[in-house]
Amino acid sequence: MIRRIAAIALALLAAWLFWQGLSAVLIITSRGSPLDDALLQPPTSLWRLVSTGLALAGGLLAALNVRGGGVTGLIGAILFAALGGLMAGMGSDSSLWMDELVFGSLLIALACVLLFTKRG
């Protein structure tokens, strides 16, 4: 039961973070910028969408008790946290990367629960 709760929590948090990234891209494109500029200038938007998409897929797979869900979720969580780490390393303001590190750590913790609890 704990594994299923962690999987659902991972999926919900990743979905919320994915929506935040997608809504930013939609705002940029609605102002007339092309999609490739919205995703790749800088590439943080694309990185955020891919990493949260992987975490979301991992959470859903784990909730359905499919093998590999925990690993997929962990890969997405690590990529999301790494985004915050890279932004911090590049000297960005802490208001830009603090959310990625905090939520990335939470995603990693939830994915680790999936990996280290016994399947029921």
Secondary structure as UniProt FT lines:
FT   HELIX           2..30
FT   TURN            31..32
FT   HELIX           35..40
FT   HELIX           44..63
FT   TURN            64..65
FT   TURN            67..68
FT   HELIX           69..89
FT   TURN            90..91
FT   HELIX           94..116
//
